[in-house]
């Protein structure tokens, strides 16, 4: 974010952070159990608070 701010591109950039669960263990990735549903996702767009 600091690099985007310093280059003047912060207001013209959509930043998306997301993750995966890794290996498909039972009751985790690709399931509808809690461990399969909880993945991080953060999005930042113009004038949003970071």
C-alpha positions as CSV (number, residue, x, y, z in Angstrom):
1,X,0.0,0.0,0.0
2,X,2.9,2.4,0.7
3,X,4.4,1.7,-2.7
4,X,1.1,2.4,-4.4
5,X,0.6,5.6,-2.3
6,X,4.1,6.8,-3.1
7,X,3.7,6.1,-6.9
8,X,0.4,8.0,-7.0
9,X,-1.5,4.8,-8.1
10,X,-3.4,4.1,-4.9
11,X,-6.6,5.7,-6.0
12,X,-6.6,3.9,-9.4
13,X,-5.9,0.4,-8.0
14,X,-8.2,-2.4,-6.7
15,X,-6.3,-4.4,-4.1
16,X,-7.5,-7.9,-3.4
17,X,-6.0,-10.3,-0.8
18,X,-7.3,-13.8,-0.6
19,X,-6.1,-17.2,0.4
20,X,-6.7,-20.9,-0.1
21,X,-6.8,-23.7,2.5
22,X,-3.9,-25.7,1.0
23,X,-4.1,-29.4,0.9
24,X,-7.6,-31.0,0.7
25,X,-7.9,-32.7,4.1
26,X,-11.1,-34.4,5.2
27,X,-13.8,-32.0,6.6
28,X,-11.7,-29.0,5.4
29,X,-11.1,-27.7,1.9
30,X,-13.9,-28.2,-0.6
31,X,-16.5,-28.9,2.1
32,X,-19.3,-26.9,3.7
33,X,-18.0,-27.5,7.3
34,X,-16.6,-24.4,9.1
35,X,-13.0,-25.3,8.1
36,X,-14.0,-25.3,4.5
37,X,-15.8,-22.0,4.6
38,X,-13.5,-19.7,6.5
39,X,-11.0,-18.2,4.1
40,X,-9.5,-14.7,4.3
41,X,-10.6,-12.1,1.7
42,X,-9.9,-8.4,1.9
43,X,-10.7,-5.9,-0.8
44,X,-9.7,-2.2,-0.9
45,X,-11.1,0.3,-3.4
46,X,-11.0,4.1,-3.9
47,X,-11.4,6.2,-0.7
48,X,-11.9,3.1,1.5
49,X,-10.3,3.1,5.0
50,X,-7.3,0.8,5.2
